[in-house]
Amino acid sequence: MLLTSLLLAAAALASLASAQSVNEPEKGKLYLGAWLDTADSASGAGDGDRPTLAIKRMGYNLHAFQYAQNIPIDTYPFPIEQIEATGLDALVFLTVYPRPSPWNITDDQIANLTAICGKINKQGRRIVLRFGPEMNGPWNYYGQAPLKFIALWKRVFTALRRDAPATALVWAPSSGSGYPFGTPTAATLGQDEFNALDTNKDGAITAADDAYTPYYPGDDFVDWVGLSAYYYGPQYPWEDNVIPPAGTFEKLINVNGFYQNFAVAKNKPMLIAETAAAFHTNTPKGNGDGEFAVKQAFWRQYLTNATFLDQYERIKLISLFEFKKYEEKLSNGQDDLRDFRITNNSQILTAFMQDFAAVKSRYIESVPLSPSATLPSAIVPTTGTGSNKNAALGHSKAGVSFASLVALAGLLLQSVF
């Protein structure tokens, strides 16, 4: 038994060392996950959606479940017990928003977050952590301040490498379509931030400037890259239920050359952090082409499209956005109730799973988690140790730092002895 455990530990280390990045699946494979609307109608109600319910209705073991968490941790950590209840080795896809005062976050507050990730890693579960998403948009507390953002990012990266070696850090801006989403000025951004964003040095921040690179922390500080990719309709204002034109999804991930410049050229695994075709349920323009037709036409462009998956092999995780929610305003002044879900309607779900069957072998289905690696029912943040200025930085050529390998070896050997 001891020899077997040691061999398993060695094999796990060898696999991690040979991977191109932390938690990246093997060549030609990817994960399918979901961000579910798990909100309950009342405190303790337990009537929201759950990973166990999604797996049951799909008849498929999704490999990632997404949750959101603020830093500083102002209430309680995300409900890891919902993933634990599946009994599967599914990834934790954790989206972390630095707010409401991102530039005042302390090392102790970062250490609280990374301690949580470390505890989860020690129990055998991997994490992909999308930190500060859509940082190139003005709608976030931390938006369009690339110098401050990168400085904060590097502190988080350093702490994760120290505390949570099986956690991959994901850099995921908003699609550059529509950038810079307004008319930012030096007066609103600060002169240094403005200068960093004025990539063509013409004295203005416009669509001619690079929508991504000023915010990129550098290859040694990024494990994965990602984008969100939604279809809202053919044109703004978004209220037409119209079948997406051919190539819509491909266009979304290639705005300003994102896929080629950040996934291919930098050899980073890419995830689609949130994706769906919106159906406008209360638009004054009516059902149009219909919910089923709109959604099926969209998923057939990428999720179940073998040709697409062959061409875009750096895409390693796709996360469905399973929400129905109010967003923006319709032309009649009402809030637009958009249904993004494909797993709640039996007709739509059946059609999706039929299409999915043709490419199912490309996706890695989650499997039962080892009984010796069960997770605790609650993860409680602990106070950090303060400064992390001397923590090791960077990756080996394989995409994993030596310090990370040593740390993971320790975690594995703890389970052996």
C-alpha positions as CSV (number, residue, x, y, z in Angstrom):
1,M,0.0,0.0,0.0
2,L,2.8,2.4,0.9
3,L,4.7,1.7,-2.3
4,T,1.5,2.2,-4.4
5,S,0.8,5.5,-2.7
6,L,4.4,6.7,-3.3
7,L,4.1,5.7,-7.0
8,L,0.8,7.6,-7.3
9,A,2.4,10.6,-5.7
10,A,5.3,10.4,-8.1
11,A,3.0,10.0,-11.1
12,A,0.9,13.0,-10.1
13,L,4.0,15.1,-9.8
14,A,5.3,13.9,-13.1
15,S,2.0,14.7,-14.7
16,L,1.9,18.2,-13.3
17,A,5.5,18.9,-14.3
18,S,4.9,17.8,-17.9
19,A,1.7,19.9,-18.2
20,Q,1.9,23.2,-19.9
21,S,0.1,24.9,-17.1
22,V,-1.5,24.2,-13.7
23,N,-4.6,22.0,-14.1
24,E,-4.5,22.0,-17.9
25,P,-6.0,18.8,-19.4
26,E,-4.1,16.7,-21.8
27,K,-3.8,17.6,-25.5
28,G,-7.0,17.3,-27.4
29,K,-9.2,17.3,-24.3
30,L,-11.2,19.9,-22.4
31,Y,-13.6,20.4,-19.6
32,L,-17.3,21.3,-19.6
33,G,-18.6,23.2,-16.6
34,A,-21.4,25.5,-15.5
35,W,-22.1,28.6,-13.4
36,L,-25.5,27.7,-11.8
37,D,-28.0,30.0,-10.2
38,T,-27.6,28.5,-6.7
39,A,-29.3,31.4,-4.9
40,D,-32.1,30.3,-2.5
41,S,-35.4,32.1,-2.2
42,A,-34.7,32.7,1.5
43,S,-31.9,32.2,4.0
44,G,-31.5,28.4,4.5
45,A,-34.2,27.6,2.0
46,G,-32.0,25.3,-0.2
47,D,-34.2,25.6,-3.2
48,G,-31.7,27.1,-5.7
49,D,-30.0,25.1,-8.4
50,R,-27.2,22.8,-7.3
51,P,-24.4,20.8,-9.0
52,T,-26.1,17.6,-8.0
53,L,-29.3,18.7,-9.7
54,A,-27.5,19.8,-12.9
55,I,-25.7,16.4,-13.1
56,K,-28.9,14.6,-12.6
57,R,-30.9,16.4,-15.3
58,M,-28.1,16.2,-17.8
59,G,-27.1,12.6,-17.1
60,Y,-23.5,13.8,-17.4
61,N,-20.8,14.5,-14.8
62,L,-19.8,18.1,-15.4
63,H,-16.1,18.8,-14.6
64,A,-16.3,22.3,-13.2
65,F,-18.7,24.4,-11.1
66,Q,-18.3,28.2,-10.9
67,Y,-18.9,30.3,-7.8
68,A,-18.1,34.0,-7.0
69,Q,-16.4,35.4,-4.0
70,N,-15.3,38.9,-3.0
71,I,-12.0,39.8,-1.5
72,P,-11.8,40.9,1.2
73,I,-14.0,38.0,2.3
74,D,-16.8,40.0,3.8
75,T,-19.3,37.4,4.8
76,Y,-18.4,33.7,4.3
77,P,-16.5,31.7,1.7
78,F,-18.3,30.3,-1.2
79,P,-20.4,27.1,-0.5
80,I,-17.8,24.4,-1.3
81,E,-20.2,21.8,0.3
82,Q,-22.4,22.1,-2.9
83,I,-19.5,20.7,-5.0
84,E,-18.6,18.3,-2.3
85,A,-22.1,16.8,-2.4
86,T,-21.5,15.5,-5.9
87,G,-18.8,13.1,-4.6
88,L,-16.9,13.9,-7.9
89,D,-13.4,15.3,-8.6
90,A,-14.9,18.3,-10.4
91,L,-12.8,21.5,-10.5
92,V,-13.7,24.5,-8.4
93,F,-14.0,27.4,-10.8
94,L,-13.8,30.3,-8.4
95,T,-14.3,33.9,-9.7
96,V,-12.9,36.5,-7.2
97,Y,-13.8,40.2,-7.4
98,P,-11.5,42.6,-5.5
99,R,-14.0,45.1,-4.2
100,P,-15.1,47.5,-3.0
101,S,-11.6,48.9,-2.2
102,P,-9.3,46.9,-4.4
103,W,-6.2,49.0,-3.9
104,N,-6.5,48.7,-0.1
105,I,-6.4,44.9,0.0
106,T,-3.8,43.7,2.5
107,D,-1.5,40.8,2.4
108,D,-3.4,39.2,5.3
109,Q,-6.7,39.5,3.3
110,I,-5.0,37.8,0.3
111,A,-3.6,35.1,2.6
112,N,-7.1,34.4,3.9
113,L,-8.2,33.7,0.3
114,T,-5.2,31.6,-0.5
115,A,-5.4,29.6,2.7
116,I,-9.0,28.6,1.7
117,C,-7.6,27.5,-1.7
118,G,-4.8,25.6,0.0
119,K,-7.1,23.7,2.3
120,I,-9.2,22.6,-0.7
121,N,-6.1,21.6,-2.6
122,K,-4.9,19.5,0.3
123,Q,-8.1,17.5,0.2
124,G,-7.6,16.5,-3.4
125,R,-9.6,19.1,-5.3
126,R,-8.1,21.4,-7.9
127,I,-9.1,25.1,-8.5
128,V,-9.1,27.5,-11.4
129,L,-9.3,31.0,-10.0
130,R,-10.5,33.8,-12.2
131,F,-9.2,36.9,-10.4
132,G,-10.5,40.4,-11.2
133,P,-12.3,39.5,-14.4
134,E,-13.2,42.2,-17.0
135,M,-10.5,44.5,-15.6
136,N,-10.4,46.4,-18.9
137,G,-14.0,47.6,-18.5
138,P,-15.1,50.7,-16.4
139,W,-17.9,49.0,-14.7
140,N,-15.8,47.4,-11.9
141,Y,-14.2,49.1,-8.9
142,Y,-10.8,47.9,-10.3
143,G,-11.5,48.7,-13.9
144,Q,-9.2,50.5,-16.3
145,A,-6.4,50.9,-13.8
146,P,-3.8,48.6,-15.3
147,L,-0.8,49.6,-13.2
148,K,-2.6,49.1,-9.9
149,F,-4.3,46.0,-11.2
150,I,-1.1,44.3,-12.2
151,A,0.5,45.1,-8.9
152,L,-2.4,43.5,-7.0
153,W,-2.4,40.5,-9.4
154,K,1.2,39.7,-8.7
155,R,0.7,39.7,-5.0
156,V,-2.2,37.3,-5.4
157,F,-0.2,35.1,-7.7
158,T,2.7,35.0,-5.3
159,A,0.5,34.0,-2.4
160,L,-1.2,31.2,-4.4
161,R,2.1,29.7,-5.4
162,R,3.1,29.7,-1.7
163,D,-0.2,28.4,-0.3
164,A,-2.2,26.6,-3.0
165,P,-0.1,24.8,-5.7
166,A,-3.0,23.1,-7.3
167,T,-4.8,26.4,-8.0
168,A,-4.4,27.9,-11.4
169,L,-4.7,31.7,-11.8
170,V,-6.9,32.9,-14.7
171,W,-6.5,36.2,-16.4
172,A,-9.8,37.1,-18.2
173,P,-10.6,40.5,-19.6
174,S,-13.8,41.5,-21.2
175,S,-14.1,41.1,-25.0
176,G,-12.5,44.1,-26.7
177,S,-15.7,44.6,-28.7
178,G,-16.8,48.1,-27.8
179,Y,-13.5,49.0,-26.0
180,P,-12.9,51.4,-24.3
181,F,-16.6,51.4,-23.4
182,G,-16.8,55.2,-23.2
183,T,-14.3,58.1,-23.3
184,P,-11.8,57.7,-20.4
185,T,-9.6,60.7,-19.7
186,A,-6.5,61.4,-17.7
187,A,-8.7,63.3,-15.3
188,T,-10.8,60.2,-14.6
189,L,-8.0,57.6,-14.7
190,G,-5.0,59.4,-13.4
191,Q,-2.1,60.4,-15.8
192,D,0.0,57.3,-15.3
193,E,-2.9,54.9,-15.9
194,F,-4.0,56.9,-18.9
195,N,-0.5,56.8,-20.4
196,A,-0.4,53.0,-19.9
197,L,-3.7,52.7,-21.8
198,D,-2.8,55.0,-24.6
199,T,-0.9,52.3,-26.5
200,N,-0.7,54.2,-29.8
201,K,0.3,57.5,-28.0
202,D,-2.1,59.7,-29.8
203,G,-3.3,61.4,-26.6
204,A,-6.7,59.6,-26.4
205,I,-8.1,56.2,-25.3
206,T,-10.1,54.9,-28.2
207,A,-10.9,51.7,-30.1
208,A,-7.5,52.1,-31.8
209,D,-5.7,51.3,-28.5
210,D,-4.9,47.7,-27.4
211,A,-7.8,46.5,-25.4
212,Y,-5.8,43.8,-23.5
213,T,-2.1,44.1,-23.3
214,P,-1.9,47.0,-20.8
215,Y,-3.7,44.8,-18.3
216,Y,-1.7,41.7,-18.9
217,P,0.6,40.8,-15.9
218,G,3.2,38.9,-17.9
219,D,3.6,35.3,-18.9
220,D,5.3,34.3,-15.7
221,F,2.4,35.4,-13.6
222,V,-0.5,33.9,-15.6
223,D,-1.6,30.2,-15.7
224,W,-4.7,30.4,-17.9
225,V,-6.3,33.1,-20.0
226,G,-10.0,33.5,-20.6
227,L,-12.9,35.4,-22.1
228,S,-16.7,35.5,-21.7
229,A,-18.6,35.0,-24.9
230,Y,-22.3,35.7,-25.1
231,Y,-24.8,36.1,-28.0
232,Y,-27.4,38.8,-27.2
233,G,-28.8,39.3,-30.7
234,P,-27.7,40.7,-34.1
235,Q,-27.3,44.3,-33.0
236,Y,-27.8,46.8,-30.2
237,P,-30.2,47.4,-28.5
238,W,-30.3,43.7,-27.7
239,E,-33.9,42.7,-27.9
240,D,-34.2,40.6,-31.1
241,N,-34.5,36.8,-30.8
242,V,-32.7,36.0,-34.0
243,I,-30.6,32.9,-34.9
244,P,-26.9,33.9,-34.6
245,P,-25.1,34.1,-38.0
246,A,-22.5,31.5,-38.8
247,G,-19.2,32.2,-37.2
248,T,-20.6,34.4,-34.4
249,F,-18.8,32.6,-31.6
250,E,-15.5,32.4,-33.5
251,K,-15.7,36.2,-34.0
252,L,-16.3,36.7,-30.3
253,I,-13.1,35.0,-29.2
254,N,-11.0,36.7,-31.9
255,V,-11.9,40.3,-31.2
256,N,-8.6,42.2,-31.3
257,G,-6.8,38.8,-31.9
258,F,-7.4,37.5,-28.4
259,Y,-7.2,33.8,-29.1
260,Q,-4.1,34.0,-31.3
261,N,-2.2,36.6,-29.2
262,F,-2.9,35.2,-25.7
263,A,-3.8,31.5,-26.0
264,V,-1.7,30.4,-29.0
265,A,1.3,32.8,-29.0
266,K,1.8,32.6,-25.3
267,N,0.9,28.9,-25.1
268,K,-1.7,29.4,-22.4
269,P,-4.7,27.2,-21.9
270,M,-7.9,29.3,-22.5
271,L,-11.3,29.0,-20.8
272,I,-14.6,30.4,-21.9
273,A,-15.5,31.8,-18.5
274,E,-19.2,32.5,-19.2
275,T,-21.1,31.6,-22.3
276,A,-24.7,31.4,-23.6
277,A,-27.2,32.7,-26.1
278,A,-29.7,35.0,-24.5
279,F,-33.4,34.6,-25.1
280,H,-35.3,37.8,-24.4
281,T,-38.4,36.6,-22.8
282,N,-40.4,39.9,-22.6
283,T,-39.1,41.8,-25.6
284,P,-41.8,43.9,-27.4
285,K,-40.5,42.2,-30.6
286,G,-41.8,38.8,-29.6
287,N,-40.3,35.3,-29.8
288,G,-38.7,35.9,-33.2
289,D,-36.9,32.7,-34.3
290,G,-37.7,31.0,-31.0
291,E,-35.7,30.0,-27.9
292,F,-34.8,26.6,-29.1
293,A,-33.6,27.6,-32.5
294,V,-31.5,30.5,-31.2
295,K,-29.7,28.5,-28.5
296,Q,-29.1,25.4,-30.6
297,A,-27.6,27.4,-33.5
298,F,-25.2,29.0,-31.0
299,W,-24.0,25.9,-29.2
300,R,-23.5,24.1,-32.6
301,Q,-20.9,26.7,-33.5
302,Y,-18.5,25.7,-30.8
303,L,-19.7,23.4,-27.9
304,T,-20.7,20.5,-30.1
305,N,-18.7,21.4,-33.2
306,A,-15.8,19.0,-33.8
307,T,-14.2,21.2,-36.5
308,F,-14.2,24.2,-34.1
309,L,-12.7,22.1,-31.3
310,D,-10.0,20.9,-33.6
311,Q,-9.1,24.4,-34.8
312,Y,-9.2,26.0,-31.3
313,E,-7.4,23.3,-29.3
314,R,-6.1,25.8,-26.7
315,I,-9.6,26.2,-25.4
316,K,-9.6,23.8,-22.4
317,L,-12.7,24.7,-20.4
318,I,-16.1,26.0,-21.4
319,S,-18.4,27.1,-18.6
320,L,-22.2,27.4,-19.3
321,F,-24.0,30.4,-17.9
322,E,-27.2,28.8,-16.4
323,F,-29.1,31.9,-15.3
324,K,-32.4,33.7,-16.0
325,K,-32.0,37.3,-15.0
326,Y,-33.0,40.9,-15.6
327,E,-30.4,43.0,-17.5
328,E,-30.4,46.4,-19.1
329,K,-33.5,48.1,-20.5
330,L,-35.7,47.2,-23.5
331,S,-36.9,49.9,-25.9
332,N,-40.2,50.0,-24.0
333,G,-38.5,50.9,-20.8
334,Q,-38.9,47.5,-19.1
335,D,-36.0,45.5,-17.7
336,D,-34.9,42.8,-20.2
337,L,-35.5,39.4,-18.7
338,R,-32.9,37.2,-20.4
339,D,-32.9,33.4,-20.2
340,F,-29.5,32.0,-20.8
341,R,-30.1,28.4,-19.7
342,I,-30.0,25.3,-21.8
343,T,-30.4,22.7,-19.1
344,N,-33.8,23.7,-17.6
345,N,-36.0,23.1,-20.6
346,S,-36.4,19.4,-21.4
347,Q,-36.7,19.9,-25.2
348,I,-33.6,22.1,-25.3
349,L,-31.6,19.9,-23.0
350,T,-32.4,16.7,-24.9
351,A,-31.3,18.3,-28.2
352,F,-28.1,19.6,-26.6
353,M,-27.2,16.2,-25.2
354,Q,-27.9,14.6,-28.5
355,D,-25.5,17.0,-30.3
356,F,-23.0,16.7,-27.4
357,A,-22.8,12.9,-27.9
358,A,-20.9,13.4,-31.1
359,V,-18.0,15.2,-29.3
360,K,-18.4,13.8,-25.8
361,S,-15.2,11.8,-26.0
362,R,-13.3,15.1,-26.2
363,Y,-14.5,16.3,-22.9
364,I,-13.2,14.9,-19.6
365,E,-16.0,13.8,-17.4
366,S,-15.6,14.1,-13.7
367,V,-15.2,10.8,-11.7
368,P,-15.8,9.9,-8.1
369,L,-13.3,11.5,-5.7
370,S,-11.2,9.2,-3.7
371,P,-12.8,8.4,-0.3
372,S,-9.5,9.4,1.4
373,A,-9.7,12.9,-0.2
374,T,-13.1,14.0,1.0
375,L,-13.5,17.7,1.6
376,P,-14.4,19.3,4.9
377,S,-18.0,20.6,5.2
378,A,-16.9,24.1,5.8
379,I,-13.8,26.1,5.0
380,V,-13.0,28.8,7.5
381,P,-10.6,31.6,6.5
382,T,-7.6,32.0,8.8
383,T,-5.6,35.1,9.5
384,G,-2.6,35.4,7.2
385,T,1.0,35.8,8.2
386,G,1.5,39.3,6.7
387,S,4.1,40.2,4.2
388,N,4.7,37.9,1.2
389,K,7.5,40.0,-0.4
390,N,10.0,37.1,-0.4
391,A,7.7,34.5,-1.8
392,A,9.0,32.7,-4.9
393,L,7.7,34.0,-8.3
394,G,7.5,32.6,-11.8
395,H,7.1,29.3,-13.6
396,S,9.4,26.6,-14.8
397,K,9.4,26.1,-18.6
398,A,6.6,23.5,-17.9
399,G,4.4,26.3,-16.5
400,V,4.8,25.2,-12.9
401,S,7.3,26.6,-10.4
402,F,9.7,24.3,-8.6
403,A,8.3,25.7,-5.3
404,S,4.8,24.6,-6.4
405,L,6.1,21.0,-7.1
406,V,7.7,20.8,-3.8
407,A,4.6,22.1,-2.0
408,L,2.4,19.6,-3.9
409,A,4.8,16.8,-3.1
410,G,4.4,17.7,0.6
411,L,0.6,17.6,0.3
412,L,0.7,14.2,-1.5
413,L,3.2,12.7,1.0
414,Q,1.0,13.9,3.9
415,S,-1.7,11.6,2.6
416,V,0.8,8.8,2.3
417,F,2.1,9.0,5.8
